[in-house]
Amino acid sequence: MNYQELIKQTALADDRFVVMTAENRAVIRDLPAVLGHRFIDTGITEQTMIGMAAGLALRGRIPVCHALATFLIYRAYEFVRTDVGIAHLPVKLSSWIAGFLSDGNGPTHQAIEDVALMRGIPGMTVFCPADEQDMLAMLPEIWASPHPAYVRLNIRPSVIKHEPFKTGKAETISEGKDVTLLVYGMLFEQAFKAKEILEEQGLEVGLVNLRSLKPVDEETILKVAANSKLLVTIEDHFLTGGLYSIIAEIFLKNRTTANVLPFALNERWFRPGLLSEVLNYEGFTGPQIAAKISATLKEQNGVAAKPALLTANN
C-alpha cells in the first residue's frame, strides 16, 4: 500500500472525495484515468484550486488538495484562511516537500513556517507523520474528519512499526528520566538514531512522535517534562511558531517549565543541498543531535539547572 493506492481506494469507495492538484502529480500521477472528472488539475494556480475546493466542499464534497508546500501555504494562504478556515470546510491540504524535504531548493521553495501559519487558523488541524507507514495509518481518520486539515506528506521509509493513530495523541516510543526527544515529521529517523547513540552512553532516553500537532497531546508533553531532566524539541521548521512555541504555550498555560534544548532554524532559511548535506550542515543528523544533547546534559549537571535557548545552529 502506498499513498496513491490509499487515496484511490478511498475515493472509489466514497464518491464525495475529489482529488485536486495545482500541477503537482508526484504521488497521484495514475489517478486521472481512475477517477475521471473527480480528478481536477487546475495548473499552477494554487489560489484557484483552494477556491474551487471550498466551493466543492460547500456542496458536500471532500477535496484532497495537492501542491508544493511552499505554494500551497504561502501563495494560497488568504484562500485557505478565508474560504476554508472561516467557513470550517472539510478541505484536506496535502503538502509536498515541506521542511527539509525540499532539500535542494532555496528559500522561495522552503516551507519551514508552515506549521506556525496553519495552526494559527481557527479550526485547522495539523499533522506531520514520521514516515510513509505513519502517514498511511493517519490519513483515513484525518480524511474522515469534518475539520479542515493540513498534512505534511512523507513517503520516507520507516525505522519502526508505529502504533495505531488517534487524532490529538502522541506516539510514545520510549520513556527516559535523563532526556526525552520530542519530534515530528521526517526528523523522527534522526531522533531515533540519536536515541540509540545516547542509550549506548548509558542514558535513559525517551522518544515521542508528535504526529498530531493540532490538536496536540498536552498530557503526554507535561508528563515527560515532569519526568525528564531535559526535553529536546526537534523540527525542520523555524524556532518561532513550531513545536518549541507549542511547548512554551503549554508550559505557560499550566504554570510549569523545564529545561528545553530546541533543534530548529533560528531566523534563517537552510542552505540548499542533497538531504544528507542539509542535515549535516544544519546540525540535524542523529550523531550531531546526540552530541549536542550529551554536552548539554554534562553542562546541566555541572551547574545549577536553568532553562536555556540553545538552537542546533548556534
C-alpha positions in Angstrom: 0.0 0.0 0.0 1.2 3.5 -0.8 -0.3 7.0 -0.8 -1.7 6.8 -4.3 -3.3 3.4 -3.6 -4.8 4.6 -0.4 -6.4 7.7 -1.9 -7.6 5.7 -4.9 -9.3 3.1 -2.7 -10.8 5.9 -0.5 -12.2 7.8 -3.5 -13.6 4.7 -5.2 -15.4 3.7 -2.0 -16.8 7.2 -1.4 -17.8 9.4 -4.3 -17.7 12.5 -2.1 -13.9 12.5 -2.5 -12.4 14.8 -5.1 -8.6 14.7 -5.7 -7.2 18.1 -6.8 -3.7 19.4 -7.7 -2.0 22.5 -8.8 0.1 20.7 -11.3 1.8 18.6 -8.6 1.2 14.9 -9.5 4.2 13.3 -7.9 2.3 10.9 -5.7 -1.0 10.8 -7.6 0.1 10.5 -11.3 -2.1 7.5 -12.1 -5.3 8.8 -10.6 -6.8 10.8 -13.6 -7.5 7.6 -15.5 -9.2 6.1 -12.5 -11.2 9.0 -11.1 -12.1 10.8 -14.3 -14.0 14.0 -13.5 -13.2 13.6 -9.8 -9.5 14.4 -10.5 -9.0 18.1 -11.1 -5.7 19.7 -12.1 -6.0 23.5 -12.1 -2.5 24.1 -13.3 -0.1 26.3 -11.4 -2.9 28.1 -9.7 -3.0 27.2 -6.0 -5.4 30.0 -5.2 -7.9 28.8 -7.8 -7.5 25.3 -6.5 -8.4 26.2 -2.9 -11.3 28.4 -4.0 -12.6 25.6 -6.1 -12.1 23.1 -3.2 -14.1 25.4 -0.9 -16.9 25.5 -3.4 -16.9 21.8 -3.8 -16.9 21.3 0.0 -19.9 23.5 0.3 -21.7 21.1 -2.0 -20.9 18.0 0.1 -17.6 17.0 -1.5 -14.3 16.2 0.4 -11.5 17.8 -1.6 -7.9 16.5 -1.1 -5.6 19.2 -2.5 -2.0 18.6 -3.5 0.7 21.2 -4.2 4.2 22.0 -3.3 4.1 23.0 0.4 5.5 26.5 -0.1 2.9 27.4 -2.7 0.0 25.6 -1.1 0.6 27.5 2.1 2.0 30.9 1.1 0.6 31.7 -2.3 -2.9 30.5 -1.3 -2.8 31.5 2.4 -5.6 34.0 2.1 -7.8 31.5 0.4 -7.0 28.8 3.0 -7.7 31.1 5.8 -10.8 32.8 4.4 -12.5 30.3 2.1 -11.7 27.1 4.1 -10.8 28.3 7.6 -13.6 30.8 8.3 -16.2 28.5 6.7 -14.7 25.5 8.5 -14.9 23.3 5.5 -13.5 19.7 5.3 -10.8 20.6 2.8 -7.7 18.4 3.2 -4.4 20.0 2.3 -1.6 17.6 1.3 1.6 19.5 1.2 4.6 18.1 -0.8 8.3 18.5 0.2 7.7 20.6 3.3 10.6 21.4 5.6 14.0 19.8 4.9 12.4 17.5 2.2 12.7 20.5 -0.2 16.5 19.9 0.3 17.9 21.3 -3.0 15.6 24.2 -3.2 16.3 27.7 -2.0 14.3 29.9 0.4 11.4 30.5 -2.1 10.7 26.8 -2.0 11.3 26.1 1.6 8.2 25.6 3.8 9.6 26.0 7.2 7.0 28.2 8.8 4.0 26.2 7.6 3.2 24.7 11.0 3.0 28.1 12.5 0.7 29.5 9.8 -1.6 26.5 9.6 -2.0 26.1 13.4 -2.8 29.8 13.6 -6.0 29.3 11.6 -9.0 28.6 14.0 -10.4 25.1 13.4 -7.5 24.0 11.2 -5.9 20.7 12.2 -2.2 20.0 11.6 -0.5 16.6 11.2 3.2 15.7 10.4 3.7 11.9 10.0 7.1 10.5 10.8 7.3 8.4 7.6 5.1 6.7 5.0 3.8 3.9 7.3 2.9 6.5 9.9 1.2 8.7 7.2 -0.9 5.8 5.8 -2.1 4.9 9.3 -3.1 8.5 10.0 -4.8 9.6 6.8 -8.1 7.6 6.9 -9.0 9.3 10.2 -7.9 12.7 9.0 -9.9 12.4 5.8 -13.0 11.2 7.6 -12.9 14.2 10.0 -15.3 17.1 9.4 -12.4 19.5 10.1 -10.1 21.2 7.6 -6.6 19.6 7.8 -3.0 20.3 6.8 -0.8 17.3 6.4 2.9 17.2 5.6 3.1 14.3 3.2 6.0 12.0 4.0 6.9 8.9 1.9 10.2 8.1 3.6 10.7 4.5 4.9 10.0 3.7 8.5 12.6 2.7 11.1 9.9 1.3 13.5 6.5 -0.2 13.4 4.1 2.5 14.5 1.2 2.3 16.9 -2.4 2.9 15.7 -3.1 6.6 15.2 -5.6 8.7 17.1 -6.1 12.4 16.5 -4.6 14.5 19.3 -2.5 11.7 20.7 1.3 11.4 20.6 3.1 8.1 20.0 5.4 7.3 22.9 8.3 5.1 21.6 10.1 5.1 25.0 10.3 6.9 28.3 13.5 8.2 29.8 14.4 10.1 33.0 17.6 11.6 31.6 16.3 13.1 28.4 13.1 13.0 26.2 13.2 13.8 22.5 10.0 15.4 21.1 9.9 15.3 17.3 7.6 15.3 14.3 7.9 14.5 10.7 10.9 13.3 8.7 13.3 14.1 11.5 11.9 11.2 13.5 14.5 9.0 11.8 17.4 11.2 13.0 15.8 11.4 16.5 15.7 7.6 16.6 19.4 7.4 15.7 20.2 10.0 18.4 18.2 7.9 20.9 20.3 4.8 20.1 23.6 6.7 20.4 22.6 8.2 23.8 21.4 4.8 25.1 24.8 3.4 24.3 26.3 6.1 26.6 24.2 4.7 29.4 21.4 7.3 29.3 17.7 6.7 29.8 16.2 8.3 26.7 12.5 8.9 25.9 11.3 9.5 22.4 7.9 10.9 21.4 6.5 11.1 17.9 4.2 14.2 17.9 2.5 13.2 14.7 -0.6 15.4 15.7 0.4 19.0 16.3 -3.0 20.5 16.4 -4.7 19.2 18.4 -1.6 18.3 20.4 -1.2 15.8 23.2 -0.7 18.2 26.2 -1.0 15.4 28.7 2.0 13.4 27.3 4.1 16.6 27.0 3.5 17.6 30.6 4.2 14.0 31.8 7.6 13.7 30.1 8.5 17.3 31.2 7.9 16.3 34.8 9.9 13.0 34.5 12.9 14.0 32.4 15.9 16.2 33.2 16.0 17.6 29.7 13.4 18.0 26.9 14.7 18.2 23.3 12.4 19.6 20.5 13.5 18.6 17.0 11.8 20.1 14.0 12.6 21.2 10.4 10.9 24.5 11.0 11.6 27.9 12.3 12.0 28.2 16.0 9.1 30.6 16.1 5.6 29.1 15.9 6.5 25.5 15.7 7.0 22.7 18.3 9.2 24.9 20.5 6.4 27.5 20.6 3.8 24.9 21.2 5.7 23.6 24.2 6.2 27.1 25.6 2.4 27.7 25.3 1.6 24.5 27.1 4.0 25.3 29.9 2.7 28.8 30.4 -0.9 27.6 30.4 -0.1 25.0 33.1 2.3 27.3 35.1 5.3 25.0 34.7 8.6 24.9 33.0 11.5 22.6 32.1 15.0 22.6 30.6 14.4 22.6 26.9 17.0 22.2 24.1 15.5 23.1 20.7 16.8 21.9 17.4 15.2 24.3 14.9 16.1 27.0 12.4 16.6 30.3 14.1 15.8 33.4 12.0 17.3 32.0 8.8 16.5 29.6 5.9 18.6 26.5 5.5 21.4 26.0 3.0 20.2 24.0 -0.1 21.8 20.7 -1.0 21.2 17.0 -1.0 19.1 16.0 2.0 22.1 14.3 3.7 24.1 17.5 3.1 21.4 19.7 4.5 21.0 17.6 7.7 24.8 17.6 8.2 25.3 21.3 7.5 22.5 22.4 9.7 23.4 20.0 12.6 20.3 17.7 12.4 21.9 14.3 11.9 21.4 11.7 14.6 25.1 11.8 15.8 25.1 15.6 15.8 21.8 15.7 17.8 23.2 13.2 20.3 26.5 15.1 20.7 24.7 18.3 21.5 22.4 16.6 24.0 25.3 14.9 25.7 27.2 18.2 26.0 24.1 20.0 27.3 23.5 17.3 30.0 27.1 17.5 31.1 26.8 21.2 31.4 23.5 20.9 33.2 24.9 18.5 35.7 27.9 20.8 36.4 26.0 24.0 37.1 22.6 24.9 38.5 19.9 23.7 36.1 18.2 26.5 34.2 16.0 26.7 31.1 18.1 27.8 28.1 17.7 28.7 24.4 20.3 26.6 22.6 19.4 26.0 19.0 21.1 23.4 16.8 22.8 26.0 14.6 24.0 28.3 17.4 
